[in-house]
Amino acid sequence: MAQVFFISKKTVGEAWLSAVAQVLYKGDDIRTEYDKKQDPPSKDATVLIEVENPMSEPISRKGRVLKIKSKYGNSFEVYGCIADTYLIGSIQSGYIEEIMEGANDHYIWESDTSFPYSYHDRIFSYTPFSLEDSIHVNYDLELVDSAFIKKHKKLLKAGKIQTSEEGTFWKLKNLVDFNLNKKISDQIGIQKIPIEVIKFPKIDQIEYIIRKLKEKPYSRRAQAITWRPLVDPFHIDPPCLQRIYMRVKDDKLIMQTTWRSRDLFRAWEANVNGMIRIQKYVADQLGLEMGHYLDFSNSLHIYGNTISEVKDMFNRMLTRGEEIPDEILELIKNK
């Protein structure tokens, strides 16, 4: 049976350490599509993690909160475990600015095929298809059939289809009306449209969430998605984050995220530091405090070629006498 874990901790760092230990010592052995032949299988589990107070207890040393400076000159309090060198490196390389400000969005079209997406672009400027997607897959958009439009009951009831002595017409906003006694393609002069020549609207999903929760704080519809079904199945490296869900409970903004796949050791804490900044931004816009951060991964894994790094980290923590929870010590000793 596949391993499924639930972890609930007060802080990001406590949650990460617990997850790393459980996945490392109790997770399933599963190979990945990124493995080299000589790599051992990854350790993998389906994991739900609750962080009760995500912006409590930032990383500190000798009682002093550390500020990590990014390459853009900004300094951030960082939430997690100081033993996570990948977290510190991500913040230094501008990960917060990448998530919140779109600092790397330009690489989507400036970096050939090496930067297929950014979370900022998918969350704050969502669109079903972009020009750069055409290097992966193409579609021809066909025009709707006039006969089908004429009998479309929803359009008829909404008054979009109107009949007069001149004929039956499809009323389009800000455009000429189409005569449904003729083919739409004949009136436009083309049969099909290559999808890449269409500039689809871009949706700021966080602005929508804020507006929705201002109107109805109890709504169950305040969510954002990243997946593009038209394109992402054809990407070598599609987005891991799939959905953000927010809701107001007990006068606090809760945030829940869903991930199809996640590198626990090298990416989880950096991801969370980005996500809780979005949560804080929305909470501030609503004039609310932050509630819990809930994080669900279908596959939370430690790659086989980094397992030795994880074990070395725990060994260093033991050697230095760093505080390690009893539940983790028990797992380490039993292995």
C-alpha positions in Angstrom: 0.0 0.0 0.0 1.3 3.4 -0.9 2.5 5.6 2.0 0.2 8.4 3.1 1.2 10.8 5.8 -0.4 13.7 7.7 1.8 16.1 9.5 0.6 19.1 11.6 3.2 21.4 13.2 3.3 25.0 14.4 6.1 26.2 12.1 7.4 25.7 8.6 10.8 24.3 9.9 9.2 21.8 12.2 6.9 20.6 9.5 9.7 20.2 7.0 12.0 18.2 9.3 9.2 15.9 10.2 8.2 15.4 6.5 11.9 14.8 5.5 12.3 12.1 8.2 9.1 10.3 7.5 9.5 10.3 3.7 13.2 9.2 4.0 12.7 6.4 6.4 9.1 5.3 5.7 8.4 6.4 2.1 8.0 4.1 -0.9 10.9 3.4 -3.3 9.8 4.7 -6.7 11.8 5.7 -9.7 11.3 9.0 -11.5 11.4 10.3 -15.0 14.5 12.4 -14.2 16.7 9.5 -12.9 19.9 8.5 -14.5 20.5 4.7 -14.8 22.9 4.7 -11.8 20.6 6.6 -9.5 18.8 4.7 -6.7 15.0 5.1 -6.6 13.4 8.1 -4.9 11.7 7.9 -1.5 8.1 8.9 -2.1 4.8 9.4 -0.3 1.5 11.3 -0.5 1.6 13.9 2.2 -0.7 16.5 3.7 1.1 19.1 5.8 -0.6 21.7 8.1 1.5 24.6 9.3 -0.6 26.2 12.0 1.3 29.5 12.2 3.3 29.8 9.0 4.9 33.2 9.7 6.0 32.4 13.2 9.6 31.7 14.4 11.7 32.9 11.4 15.2 31.4 11.2 17.3 32.9 13.9 20.8 32.4 15.3 21.7 33.0 18.9 18.3 34.6 19.5 18.6 37.0 16.6 16.3 36.8 13.6 18.4 36.4 10.4 17.6 38.5 7.3 18.6 36.8 4.1 19.5 39.3 1.3 18.5 38.5 -2.3 20.4 39.3 -5.4 17.9 42.1 -6.0 19.0 43.9 -2.8 15.9 43.0 -0.7 16.2 41.3 2.7 13.7 38.8 4.0 12.9 36.9 7.1 12.9 33.2 6.2 10.7 30.6 7.6 12.1 27.1 7.8 15.1 25.2 9.0 18.6 26.7 8.9 20.0 23.3 8.0 18.1 23.6 4.6 20.9 25.2 2.5 18.7 25.0 -0.6 16.1 27.3 1.1 18.7 29.9 1.9 20.1 29.7 -1.7 16.7 30.1 -3.2 16.0 33.2 -1.3 19.4 34.6 -2.1 18.8 33.9 -5.8 15.5 35.9 -5.8 12.8 33.3 -5.3 10.5 35.6 -3.4 10.7 38.3 -6.1 10.1 35.6 -8.7 6.9 34.5 -7.0 5.6 37.9 -5.9 6.9 40.3 -8.6 7.4 38.2 -11.6 11.2 39.0 -11.7 11.8 36.0 -13.9 8.7 36.1 -16.1 10.7 37.5 -19.0 12.7 34.2 -19.2 9.5 32.5 -20.4 10.2 34.1 -23.9 13.8 35.0 -23.6 15.4 31.6 -22.6 14.7 29.3 -25.5 13.1 26.2 -23.9 14.8 26.2 -20.5 12.3 28.2 -18.6 8.8 26.9 -19.5 6.7 28.7 -16.9 6.8 30.8 -13.7 4.4 30.5 -10.8 3.9 34.3 -10.9 2.8 34.1 -14.6 0.5 31.2 -14.0 -1.1 32.7 -10.9 -1.2 36.4 -11.7 -1.5 36.3 -15.5 -3.2 33.0 -16.2 -4.0 32.2 -19.8 -4.9 28.9 -21.5 -2.3 29.3 -24.3 0.6 31.6 -24.9 2.8 32.2 -27.9 5.7 30.2 -26.5 3.5 27.2 -26.0 3.4 26.7 -29.8 6.9 25.1 -29.6 5.3 22.2 -27.8 1.9 21.8 -29.4 -0.3 23.5 -32.0 -4.1 23.5 -32.5 -6.3 24.9 -35.3 -9.3 26.7 -33.9 -12.4 25.9 -35.9 -15.3 28.4 -36.2 -18.6 27.5 -34.6 -21.4 26.1 -36.8 -24.2 28.4 -37.6 -26.9 25.7 -37.4 -25.8 24.7 -33.9 -25.9 28.3 -32.7 -29.5 28.8 -34.0 -30.7 26.0 -31.7 -28.6 26.8 -28.7 -31.2 27.2 -25.9 -29.0 29.1 -23.5 -28.0 31.6 -26.1 -31.7 31.9 -27.2 -32.9 32.5 -23.6 -30.1 35.1 -23.0 -31.3 37.0 -26.1 -28.1 36.4 -28.0 -30.0 35.0 -30.9 -32.6 37.3 -32.5 -34.8 36.8 -35.4 -36.3 39.5 -37.6 -37.6 39.9 -41.2 -33.9 40.2 -42.3 -33.1 36.8 -40.8 -31.7 35.2 -37.7 -28.7 36.9 -36.2 -26.1 36.1 -33.5 -25.5 39.3 -31.4 -21.9 39.6 -30.4 -20.7 42.3 -28.0 -18.9 45.2 -29.8 -18.8 43.2 -33.1 -21.0 43.0 -36.2 -23.9 40.6 -35.9 -23.5 37.2 -37.7 -26.2 36.1 -40.0 -27.0 32.5 -38.9 -28.5 31.7 -42.3 -24.9 31.7 -43.6 -21.7 30.0 -42.5 -19.7 31.9 -40.0 -16.5 31.0 -41.9 -17.9 32.5 -45.1 -18.6 35.8 -43.3 -15.2 36.0 -41.7 -13.4 34.7 -44.8 -11.4 31.9 -43.1 -12.0 28.3 -42.2 -9.6 27.8 -39.3 -7.4 30.0 -37.1 -3.9 28.7 -35.8 -4.2 29.0 -32.0 -0.8 30.7 -31.7 -2.0 33.9 -33.5 -4.7 34.4 -30.8 -3.8 36.7 -27.9 -5.9 35.2 -25.1 -6.8 37.4 -22.1 -4.6 37.1 -19.0 -6.4 36.6 -15.7 -5.0 37.9 -12.4 -6.4 35.1 -10.2 -5.2 36.7 -6.9 -7.1 39.9 -7.7 -10.1 37.6 -8.3 -9.6 35.8 -4.9 -9.4 39.2 -3.1 -12.5 40.5 -4.8 -14.4 37.3 -4.1 -13.5 37.1 -0.4 -14.4 40.7 0.1 -17.8 40.0 -1.3 -18.4 36.7 0.4 -15.7 35.7 2.9 -17.3 32.2 3.3 -17.1 31.5 -0.5 -15.8 28.1 -1.6 -14.8 29.5 -5.0 -11.8 31.6 -4.1 -9.1 29.6 -5.9 -6.4 29.9 -8.5 -5.1 27.2 -10.9 -1.8 26.8 -12.9 -2.5 23.8 -15.2 -2.9 24.4 -18.9 -4.6 21.2 -20.3 -3.9 22.4 -23.8 -0.1 22.5 -23.2 1.2 21.1 -20.0 0.9 17.4 -20.9 3.4 18.1 -23.6 6.0 19.9 -21.4 9.1 18.1 -20.2 8.9 20.0 -17.0 5.2 21.0 -16.3 4.3 23.0 -13.1 4.2 21.2 -9.8 1.8 23.6 -8.1 -1.7 22.9 -9.3 -4.1 24.9 -7.2 -4.4 27.6 -4.5 -7.5 27.7 -2.4 -8.3 30.4 0.1 -11.2 31.0 2.6 -11.9 33.1 5.7 -12.6 31.1 8.8 -12.8 32.6 12.4 -11.7 36.0 10.9 -8.5 34.5 9.6 -7.4 33.8 6.0 -6.5 30.2 5.5 -4.6 29.0 2.4 -4.4 25.5 1.0 -2.3 24.4 -1.9 -2.2 21.3 -4.1 0.9 20.0 -5.8 1.1 17.0 -8.2 4.8 16.5 -7.5 7.4 18.0 -5.1 11.1 17.8 -4.3 10.9 17.7 -0.5 14.5 18.1 0.3 15.5 20.8 -2.3 12.3 22.8 -2.9 9.6 22.4 -0.3 10.6 25.1 2.1 11.4 27.6 -0.7 8.0 26.9 -2.3 6.3 27.4 1.1 8.1 30.7 1.7 6.7 31.9 -1.7 3.2 30.6 -1.0 2.8 32.2 2.4 3.9 35.5 1.0 0.9 35.3 -1.3 -1.2 34.4 1.7 0.1 37.4 3.6 -0.5 39.7 0.7 -4.2 38.6 0.4 -4.7 38.7 4.1 -3.4 42.3 4.2 -5.7 43.3 1.4 -8.6 41.8 3.3 -7.5 43.3 6.6 -7.3 39.9 8.2 -4.7 37.8 10.1 -3.3 34.7 8.6 -4.7 31.3 9.5 -3.1 28.0 8.8 -1.2 27.0 5.6 -2.2 23.5 4.4 0.0 21.8 1.8 -1.0 18.7 -0.1 1.4 16.8 -2.4 0.3 13.8 -4.5 4.0 12.9 -4.7 6.3 14.4 -2.1 9.7 12.9 -2.7 13.4 12.8 -2.0 15.4 12.0 -5.2 17.6 9.0 -4.9 20.7 10.9 -5.8 20.1 13.3 -2.8 19.4 10.6 -0.1 23.0 10.7 1.1 22.8 14.5 1.5 19.7 14.1 3.6 21.3 11.6 5.9 24.4 13.8 6.1 22.2 16.7 7.2 20.7 14.7 10.1 24.2 13.4 11.1 25.5 17.0 11.2 22.5 18.1 13.3 23.3 15.2 15.7 27.0 16.0 15.8 26.4 19.7 16.6 23.9 18.8 19.3 21.1 20.7 17.5 17.6 20.1 18.8 15.9 17.3 17.0 12.3 16.2 17.9 12.0 12.8 19.6 9.8 11.4 16.8 12.6 12.1 14.3 15.4 10.8 16.6 13.4 7.5 16.8 13.2 7.2 13.1 16.9 7.9 12.7 18.0 5.4 15.4 15.7 2.6 14.1 17.3 2.9 10.7 
